[in-house]
Amino acid sequence: MDARSCGCGRCRGAAGLRSVPEVCIAVGDSDPIAVKHQLGVMAKTRKSIALSPEACFQGYWCCVDNAINLLKVSQKALDSPAVALALCQIGQEEVGKSYMLLSAVAGRKTAQHWELFWRRWTHHDSKAYGAFFFEWFNPLHVEVTTPAGKVLDGYPTRSRISSEKTIGFYVDYDPGTGLFTQPRQSVEFSEALNRSGALVTLANTALQMGQIIRAEETAFRLQTISEVICDFQARRTWQQDVAAYLDALALRSGAHGRLVAAMRSKFPSCWAPGEDTDLGQSP
């Protein structure tokens, strides 16, 4: 990612993915993350630490595993939609962190690069929106129409995706009514289903990508996929152009061909986007 790309709606829209509201503040000298950084809220010993490719991949699996665990717990809490929503929102942040780590293997070369990485590591909206970058490789996502006609496609129904976690866990004050509200009063089942559906597809894509990398020639595949991600971001690639890009990549060598063949097997929708399956209406 360049210095102004943070996985937000603006950046994703420019990349040709599904557009979302521009709610995430890009990292800059005057943004809240930079202010926190200057005040020493972030541990000074971490701000410019450089990670090895091996450390990035180990962290990748930690994030993916935690996202899946949060998803499993959330499914047991669907009778409490507010809790399920908050857990899935945190899970999506973990998927976003796994993407950050995958990108960092080839994309972080200087101390300044790593400082930006660690800033984003604590920026909740950037992490959650960053998870959607996995749709470059697997554009498959869940869309469900509620009985009221509202289409749920994984995007937040609130102005900031991180507010799903806040509203799901904490009592809040409503200036309009002059009353305090509990989470269960503020979250509908449909909102929890929306985030859960997004996390299912994104976490599954991250899991399968990790399996592709680990299957064989791990160091080569890790470096190559990270380079591909960095190239996508530099080119501001549209999702519909990804299949042709990967087909060209496959011609570089036998190892490249095997990697792309594995990706094609795991993510067929990348080569056949736009195929919809009717799942009916949500309860």
C-alpha angles and dihedrals in degrees: 000000000000122000093274101040114094108157093266128140091269093053094043092049090052089051090058096251124128108302122240134179115292096247105135119088111227115235111267143138095279102038123112093254092055090048091051089047093053091049091054096245089135114064108264091217091064105043098090103020111139117218125214119233088252092054091048092053093046089051090046091060092045091055095045092047092049092048091053092047091051090049091052092050091047091055089059089051099052089114083069102048094184092059092043091051093051094047092050092048090055089046090055090052088055090053088050090052090053089055090050090054093048091051092046095063092077101012104059113077107143139043089253090056092053092046089057090047093056092046090055090045088073098037104102100197093047091052095047095046091042089065089069089067087080085074087077087076100029114024091178110122138160122257118180127179116218123218087259090059097252114145116223112202104159098273118122118262089211129070093256125031091216090062088071088071094046096047091045097054109027140064109240139190120243110209090193095063098023089232137114116243132207120224093250089059093054104044128068125204090247092061091052090048090051094056094039091054091051093048093050093058098037096046091046091052091049090048093051092045089055090049091052091052094046096045096080142337088020099178092049094046094046092051094043097050090046090052089049091053092049090048091050090053094046092049093042087231124206115228092235089061095054097086093056090046092053093045089056090047090055091063095061097082144331090268091052090049093052091048094052091045089055091049091049090052093050098038108033091156089069088069095038107037124172098041107136130198120202108235095174126226129325119245 
